[in-house]
Amino acid sequence: MEAVDVLVVGAGPAGSTTAFRLAERGWNVLVLEEHGRVGQPVQCAGLVSQRVIDLAGSTSMVRAVVHGATVFGPGLGSLSFRADEPRAFVIDRAALDVHLSDRAARAGATFRTGARFDRRLSMMDGREVVRVVESDGTVREISARLVVGADGVSSAVARAYRLRRPVEILPAFEAEIPRSPGDPDAVEVFLGRRFAPGLFGWWIPDGTGGARVGLAADADGVSARTYFSHLMNHLARRFGSPFASPTAYIVSGIPIGEVPATHAAHVLLVGDAAAQVKPLSGGGIYTGMRCAEIAAAVAASALERNDLSDRVLAEYDRAWRAEFGEEFRRALYLRRLFTRLSDGDLDALIEVLRSAELRATIVAFGDIDFPTHVVRQLLRESPSLVRLLPKALGAWVGSVSYRVPDLEPGPRRK
């Protein structure tokens, strides 16, 4: 039986970051990736902040720099803003995954592709014993002092260790368009039930003359691909001609919500497996990588003490929630408000935000990793925005605390 200190399941940004930080501390780390190649298939749109570039320690995966954005309401009224400095970066997501896995391998981690975590078998002499199935059907047993689940929204590790799942998973559908008109320096966002009920659609320049067009939606029985076709038809009419045939499609799920526990004895969850995703945007690369660094620090301490108990590993839950928990709670609260707005409400919201003063606030306070900061500032500056939303929001904005008020469940407004 193969024995390692740490078994990391999943070679995405969170998994490879965890592996790197533990391997550089001298621990024996094995990373399993169920697909035949790291970075394939691509899992997201690849729009990230400077923080991701800093955590990766490289700019090699950057394909374009974004300075602005245009947000379209359901009635196609729009709000545009632009900053002098870069506000986001379009990356080659596969290249990011490969870079991070290479960095971890250089630090001493071992990677095994085409290998799938199948199940938890037993606990033996203070080690977890798990079953792994390789692409050729070979079955192996691996023992590890610690198992790290970085295996995405449908995490097999989370299921095996009976750690509860996110409260909501939004289907997402995206296409790579080889040639596309539009501003190569700005992204576009599409709101409303016409385009993407429950979240939004996007157009992101890819830095090579093409674009990534997609959406995530709470579709209520309608497929995300159907809404994607509506968005593509709209863009074709707007630009006067159909787009070139896509070179690739990306189908994924986005976890929205809070997992009560992201640890148990001898196990940690990171990234999408832990629902460490921003509820307002669905983005999770930065949060997953940063939480992976926290996981590695806690794990290294536990390994050194030879105590991988639930009590010791609970420090991971406390630490990452201290950094992101309140932001996630505020964002989830705002998302719940957002999903209750009618298309008319969203159009009115766009009209209010079009004032020059509020656009300046968006540029000054906008942060794709911590979006509730700019939302709170906008609400403080504009009573008109508060009037569009429940009274509880006004109480939150006017308080000195960032704690969000309770919001009773209720039907969405059509």
PEHU-V887364 format. One record per pair of residues at least 4 apart in sequence whose C-alpha atoms are under 8 Angstrom apart, sorted by the first residue. I is the first residue (numbers start at 1). GAP is how many residues later the second one is. D is the distance in whole Angstrom. If there is no record, write none. Layout:
I:GAP:D  I:GAP:D
This chain:
1:139:8  1:140:6  1:141:6  1:142:7  2:139:7  2:140:5  2:141:6  3:139:6  3:140:5  3:141:6  4:24:6  4:25:6  4:26:7  4:138:8  4:139:6  4:140:5  4:141:7  5:22:6  5:23:5  5:24:6  5:139:5  5:140:5  5:141:6  6:21:7  6:22:6  6:23:5  6:24:6  6:138:5  6:139:6  6:140:5  6:141:6  6:142:7  7:22:6  7:23:5  7:24:6  7:25:8  7:137:6  7:139:6  7:140:5  7:141:6  8:7:6  8:10:8  8:11:7  8:21:7  8:22:6  8:23:5  8:24:6  8:139:6  8:140:5  8:141:6  8:142:7  9:6:7  9:22:6  9:23:5  9:24:7  9:108:7  9:138:8  9:139:6  9:140:5  9:141:5  9:142:6  9:148:8  10:5:5  10:6:8  10:21:7  10:22:6  10:23:5  10:24:7  10:139:7  10:140:5  10:141:5  10:142:8  11:4:5  11:5:5  11:20:7  11:21:7  11:22:5  11:27:6  11:28:8  11:86:7  11:90:7  11:139:7  11:140:8  12:4:6  12:26:8  12:27:7  12:85:6  12:138:7  12:139:8  13:4:6  13:83:8  13:84:6  13:87:7  13:272:7  13:275:7  13:276:6  14:4:6  14:136:6  14:256:6  14:257:5  14:271:8  14:274:5  14:275:5  14:276:8  14:277:8  14:278:5  15:4:6  15:16:8  15:133:8  15:134:8  15:135:5  15:136:8  15:255:7  15:256:8  15:277:7  16:4:6  16:15:8  16:81:8  16:84:6  16:85:5  16:88:6  17:4:6  17:83:7  17:84:8  17:87:7  17:272:6  17:275:6  17:276:7  18:4:6  18:271:8  18:274:5  18:275:6  18:277:7  18:278:5  19:4:6  19:10:6  19:11:8  19:12:7  19:85:6  19:90:6  19:277:8  20:4:6  20:80:8  20:81:8  20:83:7  20:84:4  20:85:7  20:87:6  20:88:8  20:89:7  21:4:7  21:83:8  21:272:7  21:275:6  21:276:8  22:4:7  22:5:6  22:7:7  22:274:6  22:275:8  22:277:8  22:278:7  23:4:5  23:5:6  23:6:6  23:81:7  23:84:6  23:85:5  23:86:5  24:80:8  24:83:5  24:84:7  25:275:8  26:82:8  28:80:8  28:81:7  29:79:8  29:80:5  29:81:6  30:79:6  30:80:5  30:81:6  30:82:8  31:78:7  31:79:6  31:80:5  31:81:6  32:79:6  32:80:5  32:81:6  32:82:8  32:83:6  32:84:7  32:85:7  33:4:8  33:5:7  33:78:7  33:79:6  33:80:5  33:81:6  33:82:6  33:83:7  34:79:6  34:80:5  34:81:5  34:82:5  34:83:8  34:100:8  34:101:8  35:5:7  35:6:8  35:78:6  35:79:5  35:80:7  36:4:8  36:77:5  36:78:5  37:76:6  37:77:8  38:56:8  38:59:7  38:60:6  38:63:8  38:75:7  39:54:7  39:55:4  39:56:7  39:57:8  39:58:5  39:59:6  40:54:7  41:53:8  41:209:8  42:51:7  42:52:6  42:208:7  43:50:8  43:207:6  43:208:7  43:209:6  44:49:7  44:206:7  44:208:8  45:48:8  45:129:8  45:159:8  45:167:7  46:44:6  46:45:5  46:46:7  46:47:6  47:41:7  47:42:6  47:43:5  47:44:6  47:157:8  48:4:6  48:40:6  48:41:5  48:42:6  48:43:7  48:237:7  48:238:7  48:320:8  49:4:7  49:38:7  49:39:5  49:40:6  49:237:8  49:319:7  49:320:7  50:4:6  50:38:7  50:39:7  51:4:6  51:235:7  52:4:6  52:233:7  52:234:5  52:237:8  53:4:6  53:5:6  53:6:6  54:4:7  55:234:7  55:235:8  56:40:8  56:43:8  56:44:7  60:35:8  61:30:5  61:31:5  61:32:7  61:34:6  61:35:6  62:27:6  62:28:6  62:29:4  62:30:6  63:26:7  63:27:6  63:28:5  63:29:6  63:143:6  63:144:5  63:145:8  64:25:6  64:26:5  64:27:7  64:121:8  64:141:7  64:142:6  64:143:5  65:21:6  65:22:8  65:23:6  65:24:5  65:25:6  65:120:7  65:142:8  66:20:6  66:21:6  66:22:5  66:23:6  66:24:7  66:119:5  66:120:5  66:121:7  67:15:6  67:16:5  67:17:7  67:18:6  67:19:5  67:20:5  67:21:7  67:118:6  67:119:6  68:12:7  68:13:6  68:14:4  68:15:6  68:19:7  68:117:7  68:118:5  68:119:7  69:11:6  69:12:6  69:13:7  69:117:5  69:118:5  69:119:6  69:120:8  70:8:7  70:9:5  70:10:4  70:11:7  70:116:7  70:117:6  70:118:5  70:119:6  71:7:5  71:8:5  71:9:6  71:117:6  71:118:5  71:119:6  71:120:7  71:279:8  72:4:5  72:5:6  72:6:4  72:7:7  72:116:8  72:117:6  72:118:5  72:119:6  72:278:8  73:4:5  73:5:6  73:117:6  73:118:5  73:119:6  73:270:8  73:273:6  73:274:5  73:277:6  74:116:7  74:117:6  74:118:5  74:119:7  74:120:6  74:121:7  74:269:6  74:270:8  74:272:7  74:273:6  75:268:8  75:272:6  77:270:7  77:273:7  77:274:8  78:272:6  78:273:8  78:276:8  79:271:6  79:272:8  79:274:7  79:275:6  80:274:8  80:279:8  81:278:6  81:281:8  81:282:7  82:281:7  83:4:7  83:280:6  87:280:8  88:280:8  90:114:8  90:115:8  90:116:6  90:117:7  91:4:8  91:5:7  91:115:8  92:4:6  93:4:6  94:4:6  95:4:6  96:4:6  97:4:6  98:4:6  99:4:6  100:4:6  101:4:6  101:10:8  102:4:6  103:4:6  104:4:7  104:5:6  105:4:5  105:5:6  105:6:7  114:20:6  114:21:5  115:17:7  115:18:6  115:19:4  115:20:6  116:16:6  116:17:5  116:18:6  116:19:8  117:13:7  117:14:6  117:15:5  117:16:7  117:39:7  117:40:7  118:12:7  118:13:5  118:14:5  118:15:6  118:38:7  119:11:6  119:12:5  119:13:7  119:37:8  119:38:8  119:41:6  120:8:8  120:9:6  120:10:4  120:11:6  120:40:6  120:41:8  121:7:8  121:8:5  121:9:5  121:10:7  122:6:6  122:7:5  122:8:7  123:4:6  123:5:5  123:6:6  124:4:6  124:5:7  126:19:7  127:16:6  127:17:5  127:18:5  127:19:7  127:139:8  128:15:5  128:16:5  128:17:6  128:18:7  128:19:7  128:138:7  129:12:7  129:13:6  129:14:4  129:15:7  130:11:6  130:12:5  130:13:6  131:8:7  131:9:6  131:10:5  131:11:7  132:7:6  132:8:5  132:9:6  132:10:7  133:4:6  133:5:6  133:6:5  133:7:6  134:4:5  134:5:6  134:6:8  145:121:6  145:158:8  145:163:7  146:120:5  146:121:6  146:122:8  146:153:8  146:162:7  147:119:6  147:120:5  147:121:7  148:9:8  148:119:6  148:120:5  148:121:6  148:122:7  149:6:7  149:7:8  149:8:5  149:9:7  149:118:7  149:119:6  149:120:5  149:121:6  149:124:7  150:5:7  150:119:6  150:120:5  150:121:6  150:122:7  150:123:6  151:4:5  151:5:7  151:6:7  151:121:7  151:122:6  152:119:7  152:120:5  152:121:5  153:16:8  153:100:7  153:101:7  153:102:6  153:119:5  153:120:5  153:121:8  153:122:7  154:119:7  155:4:7  155:118:5  156:4:6  157:4:6  157:112:8  158:4:6  158:5:5  158:6:7  158:7:7  158:111:7  158:115:7  159:4:6  159:5:8  161:103:8  161:106:8  163:96:8  163:98:7  163:99:7  163:100:8  164:95:6  164:96:7  164:97:7  165:94:6  166:89:6  166:90:6  166:91:5  166:92:6  166:93:5  166:108:8  166:109:6  167:88:8  167:89:7  167:90:5  167:91:7  167:92:8  168:87:6  168:88:5  168:89:6  169:84:6  169:85:5  169:86:5  169:87:6  170:46:6  170:47:6  170:48:6  170:83:5  170:84:5  170:85:7  170:86:7  171:45:6  171:46:6  171:47:7  171:53:6  171:80:8  171:81:6  171:82:5  171:83:6  172:42:7  172:43:6  172:44:4  172:45:7  172:52:6  172:78:8  172:79:6  172:80:5  172:81:6  172:82:7  173:41:5  173:42:6  173:43:7  173:51:6  173:52:6  173:55:7  173:76:7  173:77:6  173:78:5  173:79:7  174:38:7  174:39:6  174:40:4  174:41:6  174:54:8  174:75:6  174:76:5  174:77:7  175:37:6  175:38:5  175:39:6  175:71:6  175:72:7  175:73:6  175:74:4  175:75:6  176:34:7  176:35:6  176:36:5  176:37:7  176:70:5  176:71:6  176:72:5  176:73:6  177:33:5  177:34:5  177:35:6  177:36:7  177:66:7  177:67:7  177:68:7  177:69:5  177:70:6  177:71:8  178:31:7  178:32:4  178:33:7  178:66:7  178:67:8  178:68:7  178:69:7  179:30:6  179:31:4  179:32:7  179:64:7  179:65:6  180:29:6  180:30:5  180:31:6  180:63:7  180:64:8  181:28:8  181:29:8  181:58:7  183:4:8  183:22:8  184:21:5  184:22:8  184:23:7  184:25:7  185:20:7  186:18:7  186:19:7  187:15:7  187:16:6  187:17:5  187:18:7  188:14:6  188:15:5  188:16:7  189:11:7  189:12:6  189:13:5  189:14:7  190:5:7  190:6:7  190:10:5  190:11:5  190:12:6  191:4:6  191:5:6  191:6:8  191:8:7  191:9:5  191:10:7  191:155:7  192:4:6  192:5:6  192:6:8  192:8:7  192:150:8  192:151:6  192:154:7  193:4:4  193:5:8  193:150:7  194:33:8  195:5:7  195:6:6  195:32:6  195:33:8  195:35:7  195:36:6  196:4:5  196:5:6  196:19:6  196:20:6  196:21:5  196:22:7  196:23:7  196:31:6  197:20:5  197:21:6  197:22:6  197:142:8  198:18:8  198:19:5  198:20:5  198:21:7  198:140:8  198:141:5  199:16:8  199:17:6  199:18:5  199:19:7  199:81:8  199:82:7  199:140:8  200:15:6  200:16:6  200:17:7  201:12:8  201:13:6  201:14:4  201:15:7  201:30:8  202:10:8  202:11:6  202:12:5  202:13:6  203:8:7  203:9:6  203:10:5  203:11:7  204:7:5  204:8:5  204:9:6  205:4:7  205:5:6  205:6:4  205:7:6  206:4:6  206:5:5  206:6:6  207:4:8  213:19:8  214:14:6  215:9:7  215:12:8  215:13:7  216:8:7  216:38:8  217:7:6  219:4:6  219:5:7  222:4:7  222:5:8  223:4:7  224:4:6  225:4:6  226:4:7  227:4:6  228:4:6  229:4:6  230:4:6  231:4:6  232:4:6  232:11:8  233:4:6  233:9:8  234:4:6  235:4:6  236:4:6  236:5:5  236:6:5  236:7:6  237:4:6  237:5:8  254:18:8  254:23:8  254:28:6  255:17:7  255:20:5  255:22:7  255:27:8  256:19:7  256:21:7  256:22:8  256:23:6  256:26:7  256:76:8  257:18:7  257:22:7  257:75:7  258:17:6  259:15:6  259:16:6  261:56:7  262:6:6  262:7:5  262:8:7  262:12:6  262:55:6  263:4:6  263:5:4  263:6:6  263:47:7  263:50:6  263:51:6  263:53:7  263:54:7  264:4:7  264:45:7  264:46:5  264:49:7  264:50:8  265:43:6  265:44:5  265:45:4  265:46:8  265:48:7  266:42:5  266:43:6  266:44:7  266:47:8  268:27:7  268:45:8  269:4:6  269:5:5  270:4:5  270:5:8  270:6:7  270:18:6  270:21:7  270:22:6  270:25:7  271:4:6  271:5:5  271:6:7  271:13:7  271:14:8  271:16:7  271:17:4  271:18:7  271:20:7  271:21:7  272:4:6  272:5:7  272:12:7  272:16:7  276:8:6  276:11:6  276:12:6  276:15:8  277:5:6  277:6:6  277:7:4  277:10:7  277:11:7  278:4:5  278:5:5  278:6:6  278:9:8  278:50:6  278:53:7  278:91:8  279:4:8  279:49:7  279:52:6  279:53:5  279:56:7  280:51:6  280:52:7  280:54:7  280:55:6  280:91:8  284:4:6  285:4:6  286:4:6  286:83:7  287:4:6  287:37:8  287:82:8  288:4:6  289:4:6  290:4:7  291:4:6  291:29:6  292:4:6  293:4:6  294:4:6  294:22:7  294:25:7  294:26:7  295:4:6  295:21:6  296:4:6  297:4:6  298:4:6  298:15:7  298:17:7  298:18:6  299:4:6  299:9:8  299:14:7  300:4:6  301:4:6  302:4:6  302:5:5  302:6:6  302:10:7  302:11:7  303:4:6  303:5:7  307:5:7  308:4:6  308:5:6  309:4:6  310:4:6  311:4:8  313:4:8  314:4:6  315:4:6  316:4:6  317:4:6  318:4:6  319:4:7  320:4:6  320:5:7  321:4:4  321:5:7  322:4:7  324:4:6  325:4:6  326:4:6  326:76:8  326:77:7  327:4:6  327:43:7  327:45:7  328:4:6  329:4:6  329:75:7  330:4:6  330:42:7  330:72:8  330:73:7  330:74:6  331:4:6  331:40:8  331:41:6  332:4:6  333:4:7  333:71:7  333:74:8  334:4:6  335:4:6  336:4:7  337:4:7  337:52:7  337:53:8  339:73:6  339:74:8  340:71:7  340:72:4  340:73:5  340:74:8  341:4:6  341:5:6  341:71:7  341:72:6  341:73:8  342:4:6  342:71:5  342:72:5  343:4:6  343:71:8  344:4:6  345:4:6  345:43:7  346:4:6  347:4:6  348:4:6  349:4:6  349:36:7  349:39:8  350:4:6  351:4:8  352:32:7  352:33:7  353:5:6  353:6:7  354:4:7  354:5:7  355:4:6  356:4:6  357:4:6  358:4:6  358:20:7  358:23:8  359:4:6  360:4:6  361:4:6  361:5:8  361:13:7  361:16:8  361:17:7  362:4:5  362:12:6  362:16:8  365:8:7  365:9:5  365:12:8  366:5:7  366:7:7  366:8:5  367:4:5  367:6:8  367:7:7  371:4:7  372:4:6  373:4:6  374:4:6  375:4:6  376:4:6  376:21:6  377:4:6  378:4:6  378:7:8  379:4:7  379:6:6  379:7:6  379:18:7  380:17:6  380:18:7  382:4:7  383:4:6  384:4:7  385:4:7  386:4:7  386:5:8  386:7:7  386:8:6  387:4:8  389:4:7  390:4:7  391:4:7  392:4:6  392:13:6  392:14:8  392:15:8  393:4:6  393:12:7  394:4:6  395:4:6  395:10:8  396:5:8  396:6:7  396:7:7  396:8:6  396:9:6
